[in-house]
């Protein structure tokens, strides 16, 4: 079903507005489906994003500021996200030995294993929703970059 039928609206101020609303609608649609992937692990997509970022620098640690720079959803409260992951034993938070004002975050062995396991589920999920060709995916990605004025 097309976007206009889904929201029961056919008139828009212009095609740009229609595209922006469709983008928001589609993002919400995929976010709601993605929730199911992470729900069985008791985390959110944002937690997984943090785990992947910290895993990306492993065995080194990373500061909260560096995580915020590359998070997909930087509007979330990083402290709460990290607190939960520390409580679950997936991350370790420590004071930097060279700068006592800086916090270092590192991933645990359990965090590495869980990130790998969830990553496989994410791959299965992405394969199940893949409806664009490689060329269409590249085109869409380029258009989204253009939309953000990058």
N, CA, C and O atoms as a GROMACS GRO file, in nm:
protein
  600
    1UNK      N    1   0.085  -0.117   0.000
    1UNK     CA    2   0.000   0.000   0.000
    1UNK      C    3   0.090   0.124   0.000
    1UNK      O    4   0.191   0.129   0.071
    2UNK      N    5   0.055   0.223  -0.078
    2UNK     CA    6   0.138   0.342  -0.085
    2UNK      C    7   0.114   0.434   0.036
    2UNK      O    8   0.017   0.420   0.110
    3UNK      N    9   0.205   0.528   0.051
    3UNK     CA   10   0.205   0.619   0.165
    3UNK      C   11   0.074   0.696   0.177
    3UNK      O   12   0.019   0.708   0.286
    4UNK      N   13   0.024   0.749   0.067
    4UNK     CA   14  -0.099   0.829   0.070
    4UNK      C   15  -0.216   0.747   0.124
    4UNK      O   16  -0.297   0.797   0.203
    5UNK      N   17  -0.225   0.622   0.081
    5UNK     CA   18  -0.334   0.535   0.129
    5UNK      C   19  -0.316   0.503   0.278
    5UNK      O   20  -0.413   0.498   0.353
    6UNK      N   21  -0.192   0.483   0.319
    6UNK     CA   22  -0.164   0.449   0.458
    6UNK      C   23  -0.210   0.560   0.553
    6UNK      O   24  -0.268   0.533   0.658
    7UNK      N   25  -0.183   0.684   0.515
    7UNK     CA   26  -0.220   0.795   0.605
    7UNK      C   27  -0.352   0.861   0.565
    7UNK      O   28  -0.395   0.958   0.627
    8UNK      N   29  -0.414   0.807   0.462
    8UNK     CA   30  -0.545   0.856   0.414
    8UNK      C   31  -0.542   1.006   0.383
    8UNK      O   32  -0.627   1.083   0.426
    9UNK      N   33  -0.440   1.044   0.308
    9UNK     CA   34  -0.426   1.184   0.267
    9UNK      C   35  -0.368   1.186   0.126
    9UNK      O   36  -0.270   1.117   0.097
   10UNK      N   37  -0.428   1.263   0.039
   10UNK     CA   38  -0.380   1.270  -0.098
   10UNK      C   39  -0.331   1.409  -0.138
   10UNK      O   40  -0.264   1.424  -0.240
   11UNK      N   41  -0.363   1.508  -0.059
   11UNK     CA   42  -0.321   1.644  -0.092
   11UNK      C   43  -0.210   1.689   0.002
   11UNK      O   44  -0.221   1.677   0.124
   12UNK      N   45  -0.104   1.739  -0.058
   12UNK     CA   46   0.011   1.791   0.015
   12UNK      C   47   0.047   1.926  -0.043
   12UNK      O   48   0.021   1.953  -0.161
   13UNK      N   49   0.107   2.010   0.036
   13UNK     CA   50   0.145   2.143  -0.012
   13UNK      C   51   0.234   2.134  -0.135
   13UNK      O   52   0.221   2.212  -0.229
   14UNK      N   53   0.328   2.035  -0.133
   14UNK     CA   54   0.414   2.010  -0.248
   14UNK      C   55   0.475   1.871  -0.233
   14UNK      O   56   0.457   1.806  -0.130
   15UNK      N   57   0.546   1.826  -0.335
   15UNK     CA   58   0.605   1.692  -0.332
   15UNK      C   59   0.718   1.680  -0.230
   15UNK      O   60   0.743   1.572  -0.177
   16UNK      N   61   0.786   1.792  -0.202
   16UNK     CA   62   0.891   1.788  -0.100
   16UNK      C   63   0.831   1.755   0.036
   16UNK      O   64   0.883   1.669   0.108
   17UNK      N   65   0.722   1.821   0.073
   17UNK     CA   66   0.655   1.791   0.200
   17UNK      C   67   0.608   1.646   0.202
   17UNK      O   68   0.622   1.577   0.303
   18UNK      N   69   0.552   1.601   0.092
   18UNK     CA   70   0.506   1.462   0.083
   18UNK      C   71   0.624   1.367   0.107
   18UNK      O   72   0.611   1.267   0.177
   19UNK      N   73   0.740   1.398   0.048
   19UNK     CA   74   0.858   1.313   0.065
   19UNK      C   75   0.907   1.312   0.209
   19UNK      O   76   0.943   1.207   0.262
   20UNK      N   77   0.908   1.430   0.273
   20UNK     CA   78   0.952   1.438   0.412
   20UNK      C   79   0.858   1.359   0.503
   20UNK      O   80   0.904   1.285   0.590
   21UNK      N   81   0.729   1.374   0.484
   21UNK     CA   82   0.632   1.299   0.564
   21UNK      C   83   0.646   1.149   0.539
   21UNK      O   84   0.635   1.069   0.632
   22UNK      N   85   0.668   1.111   0.415
   22UNK     CA   86   0.687   0.970   0.381
   22UNK      C   87   0.814   0.917   0.448
   22UNK      O   88   0.816   0.803   0.496
   23UNK      N   89   0.918   0.998   0.451
   23UNK     CA   90   1.042   0.959   0.517
   23UNK      C   91   1.018   0.934   0.666
   23UNK      O   92   1.063   0.834   0.721
   24UNK      N   93   0.948   1.025   0.731
   24UNK     CA   94   0.917   1.009   0.874
   24UNK      C   95   0.831   0.885   0.898
   24UNK      O   96   0.855   0.809   0.991
   25UNK      N   97   0.731   0.867   0.813
   25UNK     CA   98   0.641   0.753   0.827
   25UNK      C   99   0.719   0.621   0.809
   25UNK      O  100   0.701   0.527   0.886
   26UNK      N  101   0.804   0.618   0.707
   26UNK     CA  102   0.881   0.497   0.678
   26UNK      C  103   0.981   0.469   0.789
   26UNK      O  104   1.002   0.353   0.826
   27UNK      N  105   1.044   0.574   0.841
   27UNK     CA  106   1.137   0.557   0.952
   27UNK      C  107   1.066   0.497   1.073
   27UNK      O  108   1.117   0.404   1.136
   28UNK      N  109   0.950   0.549   1.105
   28UNK     CA  110   0.872   0.497   1.217
   28UNK      C  111   0.831   0.352   1.194
   28UNK      O  112   0.835   0.271   1.286
   29UNK      N  113   0.793   0.321   1.071
   29UNK     CA  114   0.754   0.185   1.034
   29UNK      C  115   0.870   0.087   1.060
   29UNK      O  116   0.849  -0.017   1.122
   30UNK      N  117   0.988   0.120   1.013
   30UNK     CA  118   1.103   0.031   1.031
   30UNK      C  119   1.151   0.029   1.176
   30UNK      O  120   1.194  -0.076   1.225
   31UNK      N  121   1.144   0.140   1.244
   31UNK     CA  122   1.181   0.142   1.386
   31UNK      C  123   1.093   0.049   1.468
   31UNK      O  124   1.142  -0.021   1.556
   32UNK      N  125   0.963   0.049   1.438
   32UNK     CA  126   0.873  -0.038   1.514
   32UNK      C  127   0.900  -0.185   1.487
   32UNK      O  128   0.886  -0.269   1.576
   33UNK      N  129   0.940  -0.217   1.365
   33UNK     CA  130   0.975  -0.357   1.333
   33UNK      C  131   1.108  -0.396   1.397
   33UNK      O  132   1.126  -0.509   1.441
   34UNK      N  133   1.200  -0.300   1.402
   34UNK     CA  134   1.332  -0.325   1.459
   34UNK      C  135   1.325  -0.352   1.609
   34UNK      O  136   1.406  -0.426   1.662
   35UNK      N  137   1.228  -0.292   1.675
   35UNK     CA  138   1.211  -0.311   1.820
   35UNK      C  139   1.204  -0.458   1.855
   35UNK      O  140   1.257  -0.501   1.958
   36UNK      N  141   1.138  -0.535   1.772
   36UNK     CA  142   1.121  -0.679   1.799
   36UNK      C  143   1.254  -0.753   1.801
   36UNK      O  144   1.271  -0.849   1.876
   37UNK      N  145   1.349  -0.709   1.720
   37UNK     CA  146   1.480  -0.774   1.715
   37UNK      C  147   1.551  -0.759   1.849
   37UNK      O  148   1.612  -0.854   1.898
   38UNK      N  149   1.543  -0.641   1.909
   38UNK     CA  150   1.616  -0.613   2.032
   38UNK      C  151   1.540  -0.650   2.158
   38UNK      O  152   1.599  -0.671   2.264
   39UNK      N  153   1.408  -0.658   2.146
   39UNK     CA  154   1.322  -0.683   2.263
   39UNK      C  155   1.361  -0.812   2.335
   39UNK      O  156   1.363  -0.815   2.458
   40UNK      N  157   1.392  -0.916   2.261
   40UNK     CA  158   1.423  -1.044   2.325
   40UNK      C  159   1.555  -1.041   2.402
   40UNK      O  160   1.583  -1.132   2.481
   41UNK      N  161   1.635  -0.939   2.380
   41UNK     CA  162   1.761  -0.924   2.453
   41UNK      C  163   1.748  -0.821   2.567
   41UNK      O  164   1.843  -0.800   2.642
   42UNK      N  165   1.631  -0.759   2.578
   42UNK     CA  166   1.608  -0.664   2.685
   42UNK      C  167   1.679  -0.531   2.667
   42UNK      O  168   1.705  -0.459   2.763
   43UNK      N  169   1.709  -0.498   2.542
   43UNK     CA  170   1.774  -0.370   2.513
   43UNK      C  171   1.700  -0.299   2.399
   43UNK      O  172   1.611  -0.356   2.336
   44UNK      N  173   1.740  -0.175   2.376
   44UNK     CA  174   1.686  -0.095   2.267
   44UNK      C  175   1.788  -0.088   2.154
   44UNK      O  176   1.904  -0.124   2.171
   45UNK      N  177   1.743  -0.042   2.039
   45UNK     CA  178   1.833  -0.023   1.926
   45UNK      C  179   1.947   0.071   1.965
   45UNK      O  180   2.060   0.054   1.920
   46UNK      N  181   1.918   0.171   2.048
   46UNK     CA  182   2.020   0.266   2.089
   46UNK      C  183   2.128   0.198   2.174
   46UNK      O  184   2.246   0.234   2.165
   47UNK      N  185   2.088   0.101   2.256
   47UNK     CA  186   2.186   0.024   2.333
   47UNK      C  187   2.278  -0.052   2.238
   47UNK      O  188   2.400  -0.054   2.256
   48UNK      N  189   2.219  -0.115   2.138
   48UNK     CA  190   2.298  -0.191   2.041
   48UNK      C  191   2.393  -0.099   1.967
   48UNK      O  192   2.508  -0.135   1.942
   49UNK      N  193   2.347   0.020   1.932
   49UNK     CA  194   2.432   0.117   1.864
   49UNK      C  195   2.554   0.152   1.951
   49UNK      O  196   2.666   0.158   1.901
   50UNK      N  197   2.531   0.174   2.080
   50UNK     CA  198   2.642   0.203   2.172
   50UNK      C  199   2.737   0.084   2.180
   50UNK      O  200   2.859   0.101   2.175
   51UNK      N  201   2.682  -0.036   2.191
   51UNK     CA  202   2.767  -0.156   2.196
   51UNK      C  203   2.853  -0.168   2.070
   51UNK      O  204   2.972  -0.199   2.078
   52UNK      N  205   2.794  -0.143   1.955
   52UNK     CA  206   2.870  -0.153   1.829
   52UNK      C  207   2.980  -0.048   1.822
   52UNK      O  208   3.090  -0.075   1.773
   53UNK      N  209   2.952   0.072   1.870
   53UNK     CA  210   3.053   0.179   1.870
   53UNK      C  211   3.170   0.140   1.960
   53UNK      O  212   3.286   0.154   1.921
   54UNK      N  213   3.140   0.093   2.080
   54UNK     CA  214   3.246   0.057   2.175
   54UNK      C  215   3.321  -0.066   2.124
   54UNK      O  216   3.443  -0.075   2.139
   55UNK      N  217   3.250  -0.160   2.064
   55UNK     CA  218   3.316  -0.277   2.006
   55UNK      C  219   3.411  -0.235   1.893
   55UNK      O  220   3.515  -0.298   1.872
   56UNK      N  221   3.374  -0.131   1.822
   56UNK     CA  222   3.455  -0.084   1.709
   56UNK      C  223   3.594  -0.035   1.748
   56UNK      O  224   3.684  -0.034   1.664
   57UNK      N  225   3.612   0.007   1.872
   57UNK     CA  226   3.744   0.053   1.917
   57UNK      C  227   3.814  -0.052   2.005
   57UNK      O  228   3.929  -0.033   2.045
   58UNK      N  229   3.744  -0.160   2.035
   58UNK     CA  230   3.799  -0.266   2.121
   58UNK      C  231   3.931  -0.316   2.062
   58UNK      O  232   3.938  -0.337   1.941
   59UNK      N  233   4.034  -0.336   2.141
   59UNK     CA  234   4.039  -0.345   2.287
   59UNK      C  235   4.059  -0.210   2.356
   59UNK      O  236   4.065  -0.204   2.479
   60UNK      N  237   4.067  -0.103   2.279
   60UNK     CA  238   4.080   0.029   2.341
   60UNK      C  239   3.947   0.071   2.401
   60UNK      O  240   3.842   0.011   2.374
   61UNK      N  241   3.953   0.175   2.483
   61UNK     CA  242   3.831   0.229   2.541
   61UNK      C  243   3.794   0.356   2.465
   61UNK      O  244   3.870   0.405   2.381
   62UNK      N  245   3.675   0.408   2.495
   62UNK     CA  246   3.625   0.528   2.427
   62UNK      C  247   3.558   0.618   2.531
   62UNK      O  248   3.502   0.570   2.630
   63UNK      N  249   3.562   0.746   2.506
   63UNK     CA  250   3.497   0.840   2.598
   63UNK      C  251   3.351   0.859   2.557
   63UNK      O  252   3.317   0.838   2.440
   64UNK      N  253   3.266   0.898   2.649
   64UNK     CA  254   3.126   0.924   2.615
   64UNK      C  255   3.111   1.027   2.502
   64UNK      O  256   3.023   1.013   2.417
   65UNK      N  257   3.195   1.128   2.502
   65UNK     CA  258   3.188   1.230   2.398
   65UNK      C  259   3.210   1.173   2.259
   65UNK      O  260   3.143   1.212   2.163
   66UNK      N  261   3.304   1.080   2.247
   66UNK     CA  262   3.332   1.016   2.117
   66UNK      C  263   3.214   0.928   2.075
   66UNK      O  264   3.184   0.917   1.956
   67UNK      N  265   3.148   0.865   2.171
   67UNK     CA  266   3.030   0.784   2.139
   67UNK      C  267   2.920   0.875   2.085
   67UNK      O  268   2.859   0.845   1.982
   68UNK      N  269   2.896   0.986   2.154
   68UNK     CA  270   2.792   1.081   2.111
   68UNK      C  271   2.816   1.134   1.970
   68UNK      O  272   2.721   1.158   1.895
   69UNK      N  273   2.942   1.152   1.933
   69UNK     CA  274   2.975   1.206   1.801
   69UNK      C  275   2.926   1.116   1.687
   69UNK      O  276   2.895   1.165   1.578
   70UNK      N  277   2.920   0.986   1.712
   70UNK     CA  278   2.888   0.893   1.602
   70UNK      C  279   2.759   0.814   1.622
   70UNK      O  280   2.725   0.730   1.539
   71UNK      N  281   2.688   0.841   1.731
   71UNK     CA  282   2.562   0.770   1.754
   71UNK      C  283   2.459   0.804   1.647
   71UNK      O  284   2.453   0.918   1.600
   72UNK      N  285   2.380   0.705   1.609
   72UNK     CA  286   2.274   0.728   1.512
   72UNK      C  287   2.163   0.814   1.570
   72UNK      O  288   2.103   0.894   1.499
   73UNK      N  289   2.136   0.797   1.698
   73UNK     CA  290   2.031   0.872   1.766
   73UNK      C  291   2.093   0.946   1.884
   73UNK      O  292   2.083   0.902   1.998
   74UNK      N  293   2.159   1.058   1.855
   74UNK     CA  294   2.233   1.128   1.959
   74UNK      C  295   2.143   1.205   2.054
   74UNK      O  296   2.192   1.266   2.149
   75UNK      N  297   2.013   1.203   2.031
   75UNK     CA  298   1.921   1.272   2.121
   75UNK      C  299   1.893   1.194   2.249
   75UNK      O  300   1.835   1.248   2.343
   76UNK      N  301   1.934   1.070   2.252
   76UNK     CA  302   1.911   0.988   2.371
   76UNK      C  303   2.007   1.025   2.482
   76UNK      O  304   2.114   1.081   2.457
   77UNK      N  305   1.970   0.993   2.604
   77UNK     CA  306   2.054   1.018   2.720
   77UNK      C  307   2.160   0.908   2.728
   77UNK      O  308   2.133   0.796   2.771
   78UNK      N  309   2.281   0.941   2.684
   78UNK     CA  310   2.388   0.843   2.678
   78UNK      C  311   2.420   0.785   2.816
   78UNK      O  312   2.449   0.666   2.827
   79UNK      N  313   2.414   0.867   2.918
   79UNK     CA  314   2.445   0.818   3.053
   79UNK      C  315   2.353   0.703   3.091
   79UNK      O  316   2.399   0.601   3.143
   80UNK      N  317   2.225   0.719   3.067
   80UNK     CA  318   2.129   0.611   3.100
   80UNK      C  319   2.153   0.487   3.014
   80UNK      O  320   2.144   0.375   3.063
   81UNK      N  321   2.183   0.507   2.886
   81UNK     CA  322   2.211   0.393   2.799
   81UNK      C  323   2.331   0.315   2.850
   81UNK      O  324   2.327   0.192   2.859
   82UNK      N  325   2.438   0.386   2.882
   82UNK     CA  326   2.560   0.321   2.932
   82UNK      C  327   2.534   0.258   3.068
   82UNK      O  328   2.580   0.146   3.094
   83UNK      N  329   2.462   0.327   3.156
   83UNK     CA  330   2.430   0.271   3.288
   83UNK      C  331   2.366   0.134   3.276
   83UNK      O  332   2.403   0.041   3.347
   84UNK      N  333   2.269   0.122   3.186
   84UNK     CA  334   2.200  -0.006   3.171
   84UNK      C  335   2.295  -0.113   3.119
   84UNK      O  336   2.292  -0.227   3.166
   85UNK      N  337   2.379  -0.077   3.024
   85UNK     CA  338   2.473  -0.174   2.967
   85UNK      C  339   2.578  -0.216   3.069
   85UNK      O  340   2.624  -0.330   3.068
   86UNK      N  341   2.618  -0.124   3.157
   86UNK     CA  342   2.710  -0.158   3.266
   86UNK      C  343   2.640  -0.252   3.363
   86UNK      O  344   2.697  -0.352   3.405
   87UNK      N  345   2.516  -0.220   3.398
   87UNK     CA  346   2.438  -0.303   3.491
   87UNK      C  347   2.420  -0.446   3.436
   87UNK      O  348   2.420  -0.542   3.512
   88UNK      N  349   2.405  -0.457   3.303
   88UNK     CA  350   2.390  -0.588   3.240
   88UNK      C  351   2.523  -0.662   3.224
   88UNK      O  352   2.526  -0.777   3.179
   89UNK      N  353   2.633  -0.595   3.260
   89UNK     CA  354   2.764  -0.658   3.248
   89UNK      C  355   2.820  -0.657   3.107
   89UNK      O  356   2.909  -0.736   3.074
   90UNK      N  357   2.769  -0.567   3.023
   90UNK     CA  358   2.812  -0.564   2.883
   90UNK      C  359   2.918  -0.457   2.857
   90UNK      O  360   2.996  -0.467   2.762
   91UNK      N  361   2.922  -0.355   2.942
   91UNK     CA  362   3.022  -0.250   2.934
   91UNK      C  363   3.086  -0.229   3.070
   91UNK      O  364   3.030  -0.264   3.173
   92UNK      N  365   3.206  -0.171   3.068
   92UNK     CA  366   3.276  -0.132   3.190
   92UNK      C  367   3.305   0.017   3.179
   92UNK      O  368   3.353   0.065   3.076
   93UNK      N  369   3.275   0.088   3.286
   93UNK     CA  370   3.305   0.231   3.293
   93UNK      C  371   3.415   0.248   3.397
   93UNK      O  372   3.406   0.197   3.508
   94UNK      N  373   3.520   0.322   3.359
   94UNK     CA  374   3.630   0.345   3.453
   94UNK      C  375   3.687   0.486   3.433
   94UNK      O  376   3.661   0.551   3.333
   95UNK      N  377   3.764   0.530   3.531
   95UNK     CA  378   3.829   0.659   3.522
   95UNK      C  379   3.957   0.643   3.442
   95UNK      O  380   4.033   0.548   3.463
   96UNK      N  381   3.981   0.734   3.351
   96UNK     CA  382   4.101   0.732   3.268
   96UNK      C  383   4.224   0.748   3.359
   96UNK      O  384   4.227   0.838   3.442
   97UNK      N  385   4.325   0.662   3.342
   97UNK     CA  386   4.443   0.672   3.429
   97UNK      C  387   4.527   0.798   3.403
   97UNK      O  388   4.605   0.839   3.489
   98UNK      N  389   4.512   0.859   3.285
   98UNK     CA  390   4.593   0.977   3.249
   98UNK      C  391   4.520   1.108   3.273
   98UNK      O  392   4.583   1.213   3.283
   99UNK      N  393   4.387   1.103   3.282
   99UNK     CA  394   4.307   1.224   3.301
   99UNK      C  395   4.188   1.186   3.388
   99UNK      O  396   4.090   1.130   3.339
  100UNK      N  397   4.196   1.217   3.515
  100UNK     CA  398   4.095   1.172   3.611
  100UNK      C  399   3.958   1.232   3.586
  100UNK      O  400   3.859   1.185   3.643
  101UNK      N  401   3.949   1.335   3.502
  101UNK     CA  402   3.818   1.393   3.469
  101UNK      C  403   3.750   1.318   3.356
  101UNK      O  404   3.631   1.337   3.331
  102UNK      N  405   3.823   1.234   3.288
  102UNK     CA  406   3.769   1.162   3.172
  102UNK      C  407   3.723   1.022   3.213
  102UNK      O  408   3.788   0.954   3.293
  103UNK      N  409   3.611   0.981   3.156
  103UNK     CA  410   3.558   0.847   3.179
  103UNK      C  411   3.591   0.761   3.057
  103UNK      O  412   3.573   0.805   2.943
  104UNK      N  413   3.639   0.642   3.081
  104UNK     CA  414   3.665   0.545   2.974
  104UNK      C  415   3.558   0.438   2.976
  104UNK      O  416   3.518   0.391   3.082
  105UNK      N  417   3.513   0.400   2.857
  105UNK     CA  418   3.412   0.294   2.845
  105UNK      C  419   3.471   0.185   2.757
  105UNK      O  420   3.526   0.212   2.651
  106UNK      N  421   3.457   0.063   2.804
  106UNK     CA  422   3.506  -0.051   2.728
  106UNK      C  423   3.402  -0.162   2.731
  106UNK      O  424   3.315  -0.166   2.818
  107UNK      N  425   3.412  -0.250   2.636
  107UNK     CA  426   3.316  -0.360   2.624
  107UNK      C  427   3.372  -0.485   2.693
  107UNK      O  428   3.493  -0.509   2.689
  108UNK      N  429   3.286  -0.562   2.754
  108UNK     CA  430   3.326  -0.685   2.820
  108UNK      C  431   3.320  -0.801   2.721
  108UNK      O  432   3.269  -0.786   2.610
  109UNK      N  433   3.371  -0.915   2.763
  109UNK     CA  434   3.361  -1.035   2.679
  109UNK      C  435   3.215  -1.071   2.653
  109UNK      O  436   3.179  -1.112   2.543
  110UNK      N  437   3.131  -1.054   2.756
  110UNK     CA  438   2.988  -1.080   2.741
  110UNK      C  439   2.927  -0.983   2.640
  110UNK      O  440   2.842  -1.020   2.559
  111UNK      N  441   2.971  -0.858   2.646
  111UNK     CA  442   2.924  -0.757   2.551
  111UNK      C  443   2.964  -0.790   2.409
  111UNK      O  444   2.885  -0.774   2.316
  112UNK      N  445   3.087  -0.837   2.391
  112UNK     CA  446   3.133  -0.877   2.258
  112UNK      C  447   3.049  -0.993   2.203
  112UNK      O  448   3.006  -0.991   2.088
  113UNK      N  449   3.026  -1.092   2.288
  113UNK     CA  450   2.950  -1.209   2.245
  113UNK      C  451   2.805  -1.171   2.211
  113UNK      O  452   2.751  -1.215   2.110
  114UNK      N  453   2.744  -1.088   2.296
  114UNK     CA  454   2.605  -1.049   2.272
  114UNK      C  455   2.594  -0.963   2.146
  114UNK      O  456   2.500  -0.978   2.068
  115UNK      N  457   2.689  -0.874   2.126
  115UNK     CA  458   2.686  -0.788   2.007
  115UNK      C  459   2.696  -0.873   1.881
  115UNK      O  460   2.628  -0.846   1.782
  116UNK      N  461   2.778  -0.975   1.885
  116UNK     CA  462   2.791  -1.068   1.771
  116UNK      C  463   2.658  -1.141   1.747
  116UNK      O  464   2.612  -1.152   1.633
  117UNK      N  465   2.598  -1.190   1.854
  117UNK     CA  466   2.472  -1.264   1.843
  117UNK      C  467   2.359  -1.175   1.790
  117UNK      O  468   2.286  -1.214   1.699
  118UNK      N  469   2.347  -1.056   1.847
  118UNK     CA  470   2.243  -0.963   1.801
  118UNK      C  471   2.269  -0.921   1.657
  118UNK      O  472   2.176  -0.907   1.578
  119UNK      N  473   2.396  -0.902   1.624
  119UNK     CA  474   2.432  -0.863   1.488
  119UNK      C  475   2.382  -0.963   1.384
  119UNK      O  476   2.339  -0.924   1.275
  120UNK      N  477   2.386  -1.091   1.418
  120UNK     CA  478   2.334  -1.194   1.327
  120UNK      C  479   2.183  -1.181   1.312
  120UNK      O  480   2.129  -1.196   1.203
  121UNK      N  481   2.113  -1.152   1.422
  121UNK     CA  482   1.968  -1.132   1.416
  121UNK      C  483   1.934  -1.007   1.334
  121UNK      O  484   1.836  -1.006   1.260
  122UNK      N  485   2.014  -0.903   1.348
  122UNK     CA  486   1.994  -0.780   1.271
  122UNK      C  487   2.012  -0.810   1.122
  122UNK      O  488   1.935  -0.761   1.039
  123UNK      N  489   2.113  -0.890   1.088
  123UNK     CA  490   2.135  -0.927   0.948
  123UNK      C  491   2.015  -1.002   0.891
  123UNK      O  492   1.973  -0.976   0.778
  124UNK      N  493   1.960  -1.094   0.968
  124UNK     CA  494   1.842  -1.169   0.924
  124UNK      C  495   1.725  -1.074   0.904
  124UNK      O  496   1.652  -1.083   0.805
  125UNK      N  497   1.707  -0.982   0.999
  125UNK     CA  498   1.600  -0.883   0.990
  125UNK      C  499   1.616  -0.799   0.864
  125UNK      O  500   1.521  -0.781   0.788
  126UNK      N  501   1.737  -0.748   0.842
  126UNK     CA  502   1.761  -0.664   0.724
  126UNK      C  503   1.738  -0.740   0.594
  126UNK      O  504   1.683  -0.686   0.499
  127UNK      N  505   1.781  -0.866   0.591
  127UNK     CA  506   1.756  -0.948   0.472
  127UNK      C  507   1.608  -0.965   0.447
  127UNK      O  508   1.564  -0.971   0.332
  128UNK      N  509   1.529  -0.974   0.555
  128UNK     CA  510   1.385  -0.997   0.540
  128UNK      C  511   1.309  -0.874   0.491
  128UNK      O  512   1.198  -0.887   0.438
  129UNK      N  513   1.367  -0.756   0.508
  129UNK     CA  514   1.298  -0.634   0.465
  129UNK      C  515   1.360  -0.570   0.342
  129UNK      O  516   1.315  -0.465   0.297
  130UNK      N  517   1.464  -0.634   0.287
  130UNK     CA  518   1.534  -0.575   0.173
  130UNK      C  519   1.445  -0.582   0.049
  130UNK      O  520   1.420  -0.690  -0.005
  131UNK      N  521   1.400  -0.466   0.004
  131UNK     CA  522   1.311  -0.460  -0.112
  131UNK      C  523   1.368  -0.375  -0.224
  131UNK      O  524   1.307  -0.362  -0.330
  132UNK      N  525   1.485  -0.316  -0.202
  132UNK     CA  526   1.547  -0.232  -0.303
  132UNK      C  527   1.667  -0.303  -0.365
  132UNK      O  528   1.733  -0.385  -0.301
  133UNK      N  529   1.693  -0.272  -0.490
  133UNK     CA  530   1.814  -0.324  -0.553
  133UNK      C  531   1.934  -0.251  -0.495
  133UNK      O  532   1.918  -0.151  -0.425
  134UNK      N  533   2.052  -0.300  -0.524
  134UNK     CA  534   2.172  -0.234  -0.476
  134UNK      C  535   2.182  -0.092  -0.532
  134UNK      O  536   2.219   0.001  -0.461
  135UNK      N  537   2.148  -0.075  -0.658
  135UNK     CA  538   2.152   0.057  -0.722
  135UNK      C  539   2.048   0.150  -0.659
  135UNK      O  540   2.077   0.267  -0.635
  136UNK      N  541   1.926   0.100  -0.633
  136UNK     CA  542   1.822   0.181  -0.569
  136UNK      C  543   1.864   0.221  -0.428
  136UNK      O  544   1.839   0.334  -0.385
  137UNK      N  545   1.927   0.128  -0.357
  137UNK     CA  546   1.973   0.157  -0.220
  137UNK      C  547   2.078   0.267  -0.222
  137UNK      O  548   2.075   0.358  -0.138
  138UNK      N  549   2.170   0.260  -0.317
  138UNK     CA  550   2.272   0.364  -0.329
  138UNK      C  551   2.209   0.499  -0.363
  138UNK      O  552   2.247   0.602  -0.308
  139UNK      N  553   2.112   0.496  -0.454
  139UNK     CA  554   2.043   0.619  -0.494
  139UNK      C  555   1.970   0.681  -0.374
  139UNK      O  556   1.978   0.801  -0.351
  140UNK      N  557   1.898   0.598  -0.300
  140UNK     CA  558   1.826   0.647  -0.183
  140UNK      C  559   1.923   0.706  -0.081
  140UNK      O  560   1.897   0.814  -0.027
  141UNK      N  561   2.033   0.638  -0.056
  141UNK     CA  562   2.131   0.687   0.040
  141UNK      C  563   2.188   0.821  -0.006
  141UNK      O  564   2.206   0.912   0.076
  142UNK      N  565   2.216   0.834  -0.134
  142UNK     CA  566   2.267   0.961  -0.187
  142UNK      C  567   2.164   1.073  -0.173
  142UNK      O  568   2.199   1.186  -0.139
  143UNK      N  569   2.036   1.041  -0.198
  143UNK     CA  570   1.931   1.141  -0.183
  143UNK      C  571   1.915   1.184  -0.037
  143UNK      O  572   1.892   1.302  -0.008
  144UNK      N  573   1.928   1.090   0.054
  144UNK     CA  574   1.919   1.124   0.197
  144UNK      C  575   2.037   1.211   0.239
  144UNK      O  576   2.020   1.304   0.318
  145UNK      N  577   2.155   1.182   0.187
  145UNK     CA  578   2.272   1.268   0.214
  145UNK      C  579   2.245   1.409   0.163
  145UNK      O  580   2.274   1.507   0.231
  146UNK      N  581   2.189   1.418   0.042
  146UNK     CA  582   2.159   1.548  -0.017
  146UNK      C  583   2.055   1.622   0.066
  146UNK      O  584   2.064   1.744   0.083
  147UNK      N  585   1.956   1.550   0.117
  147UNK     CA  586   1.852   1.610   0.199
  147UNK      C  587   1.908   1.675   0.324
  147UNK      O  588   1.859   1.779   0.368
  148UNK      N  589   2.013   1.613   0.382
  148UNK     CA  590   2.077   1.669   0.502
  148UNK      C  591   2.180   1.775   0.466
  148UNK      O  592   2.244   1.830   0.555
  149UNK      N  593   2.195   1.805   0.340
  149UNK     CA  594   2.291   1.906   0.292
  149UNK      C  595   2.434   1.872   0.324
  149UNK      O  596   2.515   1.961   0.350
  150UNK      N  597   2.467   1.743   0.324
  150UNK     CA  598   2.607   1.702   0.354
  150UNK      C  599   2.699   1.737   0.240
  150UNK      O  600   2.819   1.711   0.248
   0.00000   0.00000   0.00000
